[in-house]
Amino acid sequence: MISVLGAGAFGTALAIAIARSGTPVTLWARDPNAAKAMQDSRLNPRLPGVELPETVSVTAQFASALNDVVLLAVPMQKLRGLLETHPDLSGRTLVACCKGVELGTQLGPVALIHDVLPDATPAILTGPSFAADIARGLPTALTLASPDETVGKALQQRLKSPNIRIYRTTDTVGAELGGALKNVIAIACGIAIGAGLGDSARAALMTRGYAEMQRMARALGAQPDTLAGLSGFGDLTLTCSSEQSRNFRFGLSLGRGEAFDPTVTVEGAATATAALARAKTMQIDMPITAAVVAILQGGLQIRDAMEMLLARPPKEE
């Protein structure tokens, strides 16, 4: 049996996909009313038209939701609170299903799990994926990163699904950074499209943003091949080119000068600030990330940001 903590769209989609392979899944929702409604109706309002398989059990009782393998499908900035509030997660295999860098500590999900619960076995499931696609059974490929290859192989089998192909790596740093930093670049691309700067500008931001991702990843000891895979280049491509991406939609709103729904989690906003702080400490050049942070903080206009990027000294690619 597998546990999924977090009954949002992505957590529910993962529960549905894993259950389709015949594995029983316990899905934990923080809100007891929402848990009961989902258990009774077999529906999650965030995934219209997709029924929960009978092998998915929804509960708000935390203790009864825990199994030996636990998927953590909560926003990155809420992960520490979940782990600290529930020390009974210690000793289990914890698979982070969030993407980002924690404000303050500048840690990624795997490092954060190890920091709070050193007796847990951490891993991360990441890559180009939208909840709606996974829930509908559309083909998806993901990266599973675990520092322990034996654990990774076991999880690869436990989490298999008819529509999800899982690739394995031991490079948790690369997998964490790819999934986190691509959200920052997606905001930049959304800003460019929303401001009417065109698809050529988006292509330039994606390409040079990918170079920024690689620079930070290499500096932190990641393997270059990881960033070239699903958790890096693959996720970057998806997130920067679809309005299903919350980070891209957020950027679109900024570029258009429109308000954005404050209840929607935009992981890239916090990650941009955390990543830039770490980049400055390590003297890593990340101009696109810096521009996104300046725009978010209101200190830089969009047109000025583009002019600043274009005015950087000429260099080899």
N, C-alpha and C positions, 0 to 999 in steps of 0.2 A: 504494500500500500504506500502511496505517495501523499505527502501533505503539500498544499499550496496555501501560503499565508498572504492574503490580500485578494479580495473578490472584485477588484476593478476589472476593466475590460481585458487587460493582458493576463492577469492571474487566472481569470475565468477561462480565457481562450486556451491557456496551457493545460488547465484541468480537463477541458473538453478533449483536447488533442490526445493527451496521455490516456484518458479513459477509453478512447476509441481503440486503443491497442489491447484492451481487456484488463488493464491495471486499475484497481479501485483507487479513487482519489478522494481525499477529504479537503474541502475548500473552506477556509476560515474567512468570515467576514466580521469586521469590527462591530458593525451595527446589528444588534439582535433582530430588529424588525426587518432589515434588508435580508438577513440570512434566512429567516422564516419565509419571507416572500419568495426568495429564490428556490428554497427547498420545496415549497408547495407548488409554485407555478412552473418550475423547471426552466425558468427564463431569467436572464440578466438584462435589464433595460438598456445597458450599454452595448449589448450585442443583439440588436433586433433580429428576430426570426430564427435564432439559433437555440435549439433546445439542449439542456444539459442531459447527457446520458444517465441512465439509471445508476451507473457505477460511480457517479459523482455525488457525494454527500456534502451538504452545506451546513455549517454550524457556526455559532458565535462563541461556543465554549472552547477556549484556547487549549486547555489541557487535553480534551478529547480529540483535538484536531492534530495532535503531534504523532508523527511516525519517525522511522529512522532516517528517512530522506525527506528534507523539508525545502521547498522552493519559496524563496522570499520575494514576493511580487509586490513590494511596497516602494514608494518613491525614495530615491537615494537620500534625500535630506531627512527622511523619517526612519531610515534603517537603524541608526544607532539607538534611537528611542525604543524601537521594537526589541532589539537585542538586550538592552539594559533592563527593560521592564520584565522580560521573560528569560531569566537565567536558566530555566529548565530546557532551553534550546541547546545548552552546552552538551558536548559529547555526541551530538548528532551530525550528520552530513548536511550542511547548509549551502544551498545553491542560490546565489544572488541572481535575481532576474531584473535588476535595475541598472541604469546606466548613468554615471555621473562621478563627480569628485566632491567629497564632503567639504563644505565651508569650514574654515577654522583649521581643521587637521590636514586638509588637502589629500586625504586618503581615498582610494578607490574601494569598491564593495568588498573584494576579497581581503584586502589589508584591514578594512574596518571590522570585518567579522573576526579576524585573528586578534585585533586589538581589544575587542570587547569580550570575546569568548575564545580564549586561546586553546581550550580543550575541544572545540568544535572542528570539524573537517570542512574547510571552505572550498567553494568552487563558484564559477560564474557561467551562466548561460546567456549568450548575447549573439548579435548578428542582425541582418536585415529582415525585419519582420513587423507586420502590423497585426494587431489583435484580431481585427475583422477577418483577415485572410486566414489566419491560423484556425479560428473558430469555424469558418466555413469549409475547412478541409482543403484549402488551396495549398499547392506545394511550396514549402519553405525550407531553407537550409540555415542552420545555426552553428555557432561555435560553442563548445563546452570546454572551459579552461579549468584545470585542476593542477596544482603543483605536484600531486601524486599521480603518476601514470596509472597505477593499479586502480585507484579510486575513479579516475577518469574513464577507464574502460568499463568499470562496473556501472557507472552512471549513464554512460552511453547506451547501455542495454536497458537500464531501468526506465529511462526517459524516452525511449523510442516511440514513434507514432507513425501511423500509415502515411501522413502527409508531411512529416518533418524529418529531414535528414540531418543528423548531428555529426559534425566533424570535431575531432579532439585535439587539444594542445595542452602543454604544460606551462605555456607562457601566459600566466595570469596578468602580468603587468601590461603586455601588449593588448590582450583582450579587453582589459578594463579601460585603457586609454583610448582605444579605437572607438568603443561604444560611447565613451564620455565626450571626447573632443569633437566627434562628428556632429553632435547636437549644436555646438557653438558655431560650426561652419554652416549648418542648416539655417540658423538664425540669420547669419550674414547673407546667405543666398535668398532667403525670404525677404529681407530688407531690400536687396537689389531688385528683385522682381516687383515687389510692392511699390518701389519708388520709380518704376518704369525704366530701369537701367538696362534691361534686356537680357536675353539668354547668353550672349557672349560674356557679359559681366559675371553671370552665374557660373559659367564654365571656368572662367579665370579664378573665381573665388574657390570653387571646388578643388581645382588643381593646386593652387598655392596653399589652400587650407590643408590639403593632404600633406603637403611638404611640412607644414607646421606640426601636424600630428606626428609625422615621422621624426622630426627633430626632437620633440619632447620624449617620444617613446625610446629613441636611441639613448638619450641622456639618462633615462631611468632604467636602462638595461633590458629593454624589450627586444625581441627578435624582429628584424625588418620584415621577414616573411609574414608575420602575424598581421601587421598593418596592411599588407597587400591582400589579405584574405577577407573572409566574410565579416569579421568583427571590425575591420577597418575600412578598406575601400568599398566592400559590398554594402555596409551599413551607411557609409557616406553617400553613396550613389542613390540609395533609396530615400534617405531622409531629406536630401537636398532637392529632390525632384518630384515630390508628391505632397499634395495638400492634406493627405491623411496624417502627415507628420505634424505633431503639435508644435515642435520647434520651428518648422518652416512656416506654419500658419501664424505663429507669433511674430516672426520676422516680417511676414506679409503685412500684418496689422501695423507694425512699426513703420514700414516703408510707406504705407498709405495714410499714415496719421490717424488710424482708427483705434478705438478702444478694443482691448482683448479681454475675454472672459477671465476674471481673476481666479475662478475656481478650477481652471484647467492647469494641471501641473506642467511646467516648462523646465525640464531638467537642465537645459543648456544655459539658462540665465545664471543660475548659481554656479554651474560648472565653469563658465567663462571667468567669473571673478576668482574662483579658487585656482583654476589653471594659470591664470595670469600672475597671481601672487607667487605661485611656485616657479613660473618661468622667470620672473624677475630675480628671485633668490638664486636660481641656477644660471642666470644670464643666458637664457634661451630666447632667441628672436621669434616672437609670435605677433606680428603686426595686425593680422586679421582679428585675432582674439582680443588684442588691445583695443581695436576700433569698436568691436561689439560691446565691450565693457564701457567704453567712453560714451557710446550712444545710449546704452541702458541707463547710465548714470546722468544723462542729460547734458554732458559736457561737450558733445560733438554732434554737429548736424550731419545728416546722411550724405549730402553732396560733398561736404568738407571731408568726410571720412574717405570717400572714393578718391577725391583729389589727393589726399594725403597718401593713400596707397599707391596711386599712379605716380606720385612725385618722388617715391623712394629711389635711391641711387641705382643706376643700371648695374646688373650683375649677370653672371652666368646662371642658367637654370639649374 
